[in-house]
Amino acid sequence: MRKTVLMALVLFLGFTSFTQAQDITDEQLYKYALLETVVDEMKAEISSVVNDMIKNQEGIDGKRYVELSKAKGDEAKLAELDANEFEKKFLSLVEDEKNERIEALKSVNTTLATKMLGDGGKVYKSIKAALSSDADLKARYDEIKGGLALNQES
């Protein structure tokens, strides 16, 4: 009896996922792709800002920054790397900048997911889940996303 109920539940959940993926419109996929494109651009901006901070800081280069950042703020590891106070403060400054931008990115993502796609983020979550399991939907999404391009300054 338990196996029958369990099988019925599995089939029901599978069918529900399948029908939800079929119900996703091209407009919803477009909005999802637009949201993802904006988030991707924001992520790239974080890397760019961090790289500029490192490049423009006298007394530290990219190689040293990477070496120190692997310590992840662990004082013992930083001591092993002979990190001086200037380097520790710079690491902290960069981490603060990254964290501030990551929080802004999360806020934008949440707001766009709930406002652009509606239904309190349920549509966003269903599209995200369906994209990982539905090849046809993923192909539709990739085509739509491929047509999007944000203006880039060189």
Backbone as CSV, one residue per row, in Angstrom:
resi,resn,N_x,N_y,N_z,CA_x,CA_y,CA_z,C_x,C_y,C_z
1,MET,0.827,-1.195,0.000,0.000,0.000,0.000,0.872,1.260,0.000
2,ARG,1.913,1.263,0.843,2.800,2.422,0.901,3.469,2.680,-0.437
3,LYS,3.886,1.594,-1.099,4.547,1.742,-2.392,3.602,2.342,-3.420
4,THR,2.340,1.949,-3.375,1.348,2.471,-4.308,1.140,3.963,-4.081
5,VAL,1.021,4.373,-2.832,0.827,5.787,-2.503,2.068,6.590,-2.897
6,LEU,3.233,6.044,-2.600,4.476,6.710,-2.946,4.611,6.860,-4.464
7,MET,4.293,5.803,-5.202,4.351,5.855,-6.658,3.374,6.892,-7.203
8,ALA,2.183,6.929,-6.647,1.182,7.900,-7.092,1.674,9.325,-6.837
9,LEU,2.304,9.537,-5.689,2.830,10.859,-5.352,3.938,11.257,-6.319
10,VAL,4.852,10.349,-6.603,5.943,10.617,-7.543,5.387,10.947,-8.920
11,LEU,4.439,10.177,-9.383,3.829,10.446,-10.689,3.116,11.789,-10.709
12,PHE,2.408,12.098,-9.646,1.699,13.369,-9.559,2.676,14.544,-9.600
13,LEU,3.753,14.455,-8.808,4.733,15.534,-8.787,5.414,15.681,-10.143
14,GLY,5.727,14.571,-10.775,6.332,14.614,-12.105,5.398,15.229,-13.117
15,PHE,4.132,14.868,-13.067,3.136,15.411,-13.985,2.942,16.900,-13.730
16,THR,2.918,17.292,-12.462,2.755,18.704,-12.118,3.914,19.517,-12.665
17,SER,5.146,19.030,-12.515,6.319,19.724,-13.045,6.225,19.844,-14.556
18,PHE,5.820,18.762,-15.199,5.720,18.750,-16.647,4.685,19.757,-17.129
19,THR,3.523,19.772,-16.505,2.478,20.692,-16.952,2.857,22.132,-16.638
20,GLN,3.563,22.364,-15.529,3.994,23.726,-15.220,4.971,24.228,-16.272
21,ALA,5.903,23.374,-16.707,6.870,23.768,-17.725,6.158,24.082,-19.035
22,GLN,5.116,23.311,-19.367,4.373,23.567,-20.596,3.605,24.882,-20.512
23,ASP,3.232,25.291,-19.314,2.438,26.497,-19.139,3.276,27.777,-19.161
24,ILE,4.571,27.658,-19.219,5.440,28.831,-19.221,5.402,29.459,-20.613
25,THR,5.041,30.732,-20.640,4.897,31.436,-21.914,6.229,32.020,-22.383
26,ASP,6.288,32.373,-23.655,7.479,33.032,-24.187,7.682,34.390,-23.519
27,GLU,6.598,35.068,-23.186,6.716,36.359,-22.503,7.366,36.181,-21.128
28,GLN,6.948,35.141,-20.397,7.562,34.876,-19.099,9.034,34.509,-19.258
29,LEU,9.343,33.697,-20.272,10.740,33.344,-20.531,11.553,34.582,-20.906
30,TYR,10.966,35.481,-21.678,11.641,36.722,-22.049,11.961,37.539,-20.802
31,LYS,10.984,37.689,-19.936,11.198,38.458,-18.704,12.251,37.790,-17.822
32,TYR,12.208,36.474,-17.738,13.197,35.728,-16.959,14.589,35.936,-17.566
33,ALA,14.693,35.854,-18.884,15.974,36.035,-19.568,16.494,37.456,-19.371
34,LEU,15.606,38.426,-19.423,15.992,39.813,-19.206,16.518,39.990,-17.784
35,LEU,15.818,39.428,-16.834,16.247,39.479,-15.437,17.628,38.841,-15.282
36,GLU,17.823,37.670,-15.860,19.105,36.970,-15.755,20.223,37.761,-16.433
37,THR,19.906,38.421,-17.532,20.901,39.238,-18.234,21.333,40.408,-17.358
38,VAL,20.382,41.056,-16.711,20.698,42.167,-15.808,21.567,41.667,-14.654
39,VAL,21.212,40.549,-14.068,21.984,39.982,-12.957,23.395,39.621,-13.421
40,ASP,23.517,39.033,-14.600,24.839,38.692,-15.136,25.700,39.944,-15.306
41,GLU,25.080,41.013,-15.805,25.816,42.271,-15.983,26.254,42.840,-14.631
42,MET,25.394,42.732,-13.638,25.743,43.221,-12.306,26.898,42.403,-11.716
43,LYS,26.892,41.100,-11.945,27.993,40.253,-11.465,29.299,40.658,-12.142
44,ALA,29.241,40.898,-13.435,30.443,41.304,-14.172,30.955,42.646,-13.660
45,GLU,30.041,43.522,-13.301,30.420,44.831,-12.777,31.163,44.688,-11.452
46,ILE,30.751,43.744,-10.623,31.440,43.513,-9.348,32.890,43.117,-9.622
47,SER,33.097,42.198,-10.535,34.463,41.778,-10.881,35.272,42.949,-11.421
48,SER,34.657,43.743,-12.248,35.346,44.895,-12.836,35.765,45.893,-11.759
49,VAL,34.873,46.174,-10.828,35.183,47.122,-9.755,36.320,46.598,-8.886
50,VAL,36.267,45.323,-8.533,37.319,44.721,-7.708,38.651,44.769,-8.453
51,ASN,38.640,44.405,-9.719,39.878,44.439,-10.510,40.448,45.851,-10.592
52,ASP,39.573,46.845,-10.766,40.034,48.236,-10.809,40.618,48.664,-9.468
53,MET,39.978,48.244,-8.385,40.499,48.589,-7.054,41.913,48.037,-6.878
54,ILE,42.114,46.812,-7.301,43.423,46.174,-7.158,44.442,46.844,-8.078
55,LYS,44.039,47.065,-9.318,44.941,47.659,-10.307,45.382,49.066,-9.887
56,ASN,44.481,49.815,-9.281,44.773,51.208,-8.936,45.374,51.388,-7.546
57,GLN,45.562,50.316,-6.826,46.112,50.424,-5.472,47.625,50.207,-5.489
58,GLU,48.347,51.236,-5.115,49.798,51.087,-5.020,50.123,50.176,-3.848
59,GLY,51.146,49.362,-4.011,51.608,48.521,-2.925,51.008,47.125,-2.916
60,ILE,50.126,46.842,-3.873,49.554,45.494,-3.967,49.251,45.216,-5.431
61,ASP,49.483,43.994,-5.844,49.167,43.627,-7.225,48.187,42.461,-7.205
62,GLY,47.741,42.078,-8.387,46.728,41.028,-8.494,47.176,39.708,-7.901
63,LYS,48.429,39.356,-8.132,48.949,38.086,-7.622,48.926,38.074,-6.089
64,ARG,49.369,39.168,-5.487,49.390,39.241,-4.016,47.963,39.267,-3.463
65,TYR,47.082,39.980,-4.137,45.690,40.025,-3.686,45.079,38.620,-3.674
66,VAL,45.278,37.882,-4.752,44.737,36.521,-4.840,45.303,35.661,-3.726
67,GLU,46.600,35.767,-3.514,47.260,34.994,-2.453,46.636,35.302,-1.088
68,LEU,46.468,36.583,-0.800,45.907,36.993,0.497,44.418,36.662,0.609
69,SER,43.688,36.797,-0.491,42.241,36.564,-0.428,41.913,35.103,-0.147
70,LYS,42.833,34.199,-0.495,42.612,32.778,-0.214,42.579,32.495,1.280
71,ALA,43.128,33.406,2.085,43.106,33.244,3.544,41.707,33.489,4.102
72,LYS,40.847,34.122,3.322,39.449,34.393,3.709,39.334,35.061,5.079
73,GLY,40.255,35.983,5.345,40.187,36.747,6.592,40.737,36.027,7.813
74,ASP,41.193,34.811,7.661,41.748,34.041,8.778,43.086,34.655,9.189
75,GLU,43.133,35.201,10.401,44.328,35.894,10.881,45.559,34.998,10.881
76,ALA,45.408,33.744,11.250,46.550,32.825,11.281,47.114,32.624,9.874
77,LYS,46.222,32.437,8.908,46.670,32.246,7.529,47.306,33.520,6.975
78,LEU,46.724,34.675,7.340,47.300,35.940,6.901,48.691,36.131,7.500
79,ALA,48.868,35.723,8.751,50.176,35.811,9.399,51.194,34.925,8.684
80,GLU,50.749,33.731,8.289,51.637,32.823,7.530,52.088,33.457,6.223
81,LEU,51.231,34.286,5.653,51.538,34.951,4.385,52.262,36.284,4.585
82,ASP,52.588,36.584,5.845,53.254,37.844,6.205,52.475,39.066,5.733
83,ALA,51.162,39.018,5.883,50.326,40.149,5.491,50.536,41.299,6.467
84,ASN,50.766,42.485,5.929,50.929,43.656,6.795,49.566,44.328,7.009
85,GLU,49.530,45.323,7.870,48.256,45.998,8.198,47.631,46.659,6.976
86,PHE,48.453,47.257,6.133,47.941,47.870,4.906,47.213,46.840,4.046
87,GLU,47.819,45.677,3.870,47.213,44.632,3.046,45.912,44.125,3.673
88,LYS,45.905,43.968,4.986,44.686,43.518,5.678,43.565,44.537,5.517
89,LYS,43.892,45.800,5.653,42.876,46.849,5.497,42.358,46.896,4.062
90,PHE,43.262,46.720,3.113,42.849,46.730,1.717,41.929,45.545,1.429
91,LEU,42.290,44.375,1.922,41.425,43.200,1.756,40.037,43.463,2.327
92,SER,40.002,44.055,3.493,38.732,44.366,4.147,37.913,45.348,3.308
93,LEU,38.583,46.356,2.785,37.912,47.359,1.949,37.308,46.709,0.700
94,VAL,38.073,45.837,0.063,37.589,45.155,-1.138,36.418,44.241,-0.788
95,GLU,36.544,43.490,0.290,35.456,42.594,0.717,34.184,43.379,1.031
96,ASP,34.330,44.515,1.701,33.163,45.349,2.010,32.479,45.825,0.733
97,GLU,33.284,46.246,-0.233,32.728,46.709,-1.513,32.009,45.567,-2.227
98,LYS,32.645,44.397,-2.267,32.017,43.236,-2.908,30.716,42.869,-2.210
99,ASN,30.744,42.800,-0.895,29.542,42.422,-0.146,28.406,43.411,-0.342
100,GLU,28.732,44.694,-0.371,27.711,45.725,-0.595,27.059,45.539,-1.969
101,ARG,27.861,45.267,-2.966,27.341,45.087,-4.321,26.575,43.769,-4.458
102,ILE,27.034,42.739,-3.782,26.323,41.450,-3.815,24.956,41.598,-3.165
103,GLU,24.878,42.317,-2.066,23.584,42.555,-1.419,22.656,43.346,-2.325
104,ALA,23.195,44.330,-3.025,22.384,45.102,-3.975,21.890,44.197,-5.101
105,LEU,22.755,43.319,-5.578,22.384,42.379,-6.627,21.250,41.466,-6.156
106,LYS,21.364,40.954,-4.943,20.313,40.087,-4.399,18.991,40.833,-4.299
107,SER,19.061,42.075,-3.868,17.852,42.887,-3.740,17.197,43.120,-5.103
108,VAL,18.013,43.453,-6.087,17.494,43.664,-7.442,16.878,42.375,-7.972
109,ASN,17.575,41.273,-7.777,17.082,39.985,-8.267,15.732,39.654,-7.629
110,THR,15.625,39.816,-6.332,14.366,39.521,-5.633,13.246,40.436,-6.117
111,THR,13.542,41.723,-6.225,12.521,42.677,-6.668,12.064,42.368,-8.085
112,LEU,13.013,42.134,-8.977,12.637,41.836,-10.357,11.882,40.515,-10.464
113,ALA,12.320,39.517,-9.713,11.654,38.210,-9.765,10.211,38.310,-9.315
114,THR,9.952,39.120,-8.304,8.586,39.224,-7.795,7.742,40.218,-8.585
115,LYS,8.360,41.281,-9.090,7.592,42.313,-9.797,7.451,42.025,-11.289
116,MET,8.525,41.609,-11.941,8.468,41.361,-13.389,7.679,40.101,-13.704
117,LEU,7.936,39.052,-12.932,7.300,37.770,-13.221,6.056,37.538,-12.383
118,GLY,5.908,38.298,-11.326,4.696,38.242,-10.518,4.556,37.012,-9.655
119,ASP,3.416,36.930,-9.025,3.032,35.806,-8.167,4.027,35.570,-7.037
120,GLY,4.588,36.672,-6.508,5.466,36.576,-5.351,6.723,35.757,-5.573
121,GLY,7.184,35.664,-6.795,8.398,34.918,-7.101,8.159,33.466,-7.473
122,LYS,6.906,33.004,-7.405,6.613,31.598,-7.730,6.895,31.296,-9.200
123,VAL,6.579,32.233,-10.080,6.820,32.027,-11.508,8.326,31.927,-11.752
124,TYR,9.097,32.815,-11.119,10.559,32.785,-11.238,11.091,31.425,-10.808
125,LYS,10.648,30.965,-9.654,11.124,29.680,-9.125,10.710,28.525,-10.026
126,SER,9.502,28.566,-10.575,9.060,27.464,-11.429,9.842,27.444,-12.739
127,ILE,10.144,28.633,-13.291,10.948,28.682,-14.517,12.350,28.168,-14.227
128,LYS,12.933,28.630,-13.148,14.285,28.201,-12.789,14.355,26.683,-12.633
129,ALA,13.391,26.113,-11.949,13.358,24.662,-11.747,13.127,23.936,-13.067
130,ALA,12.211,24.441,-13.875,11.875,23.770,-15.135,13.036,23.807,-16.126
131,LEU,13.818,24.876,-16.095,14.944,24.984,-17.030,15.984,23.889,-16.808
132,SER,16.090,23.420,-15.580,17.096,22.392,-15.307,16.629,20.990,-15.700
133,SER,15.333,20.838,-15.956,14.832,19.493,-16.249,14.103,19.358,-17.583
134,ASP,13.851,20.450,-18.268,13.074,20.407,-19.509,13.930,20.941,-20.659
135,ALA,14.420,20.046,-21.490,15.319,20.419,-22.589,14.637,21.337,-23.606
136,ASP,13.372,21.107,-23.883,12.657,21.949,-24.846,12.512,23.377,-24.315
137,LEU,12.170,23.485,-23.049,12.044,24.809,-22.436,13.399,25.498,-22.416
138,LYS,14.444,24.768,-22.093,15.805,25.319,-22.065,16.189,25.832,-23.445
139,ALA,15.828,25.113,-24.490,16.128,25.545,-25.861,15.379,26.840,-26.188
140,ARG,14.109,26.917,-25.799,13.335,28.150,-26.007,13.977,29.310,-25.263
141,TYR,14.365,29.051,-24.018,14.994,30.080,-23.185,16.310,30.554,-23.805
142,ASP,17.147,29.606,-24.218,18.439,29.959,-24.806,18.265,30.818,-26.052
143,GLU,17.264,30.495,-26.851,17.000,31.285,-28.058,16.583,32.711,-27.689
144,ILE,15.702,32.821,-26.709,15.243,34.148,-26.271,16.403,34.924,-25.657
145,LYS,17.158,34.296,-24.788,18.258,34.991,-24.125,19.328,35.389,-25.133
146,GLY,19.541,34.533,-26.132,20.521,34.851,-27.169,20.175,36.112,-27.934
147,GLY,18.897,36.434,-28.006,18.459,37.640,-28.707,18.577,38.902,-27.885
148,LEU,18.861,38.746,-26.614,19.016,39.918,-25.747,20.455,40.369,-25.746
149,ALA,20.649,41.655,-25.751,21.996,42.201,-25.617,21.887,43.576,-24.982
150,LEU,22.579,43.771,-23.903,22.612,45.095,-23.283,23.692,45.912,-23.974
151,ASN,23.470,47.213,-24.045,24.474,48.075,-24.655,25.759,48.009,-23.851
152,GLN,26.845,47.789,-24.529,28.144,47.680,-23.881,29.016,48.847,-24.322
153,GLU,29.678,49.465,-23.353,30.682,50.479,-23.690,32.019,49.778,-23.736
154,SER,32.797,50.088,-24.730,34.107,49.444,-24.863,35.170,50.249,-24.197
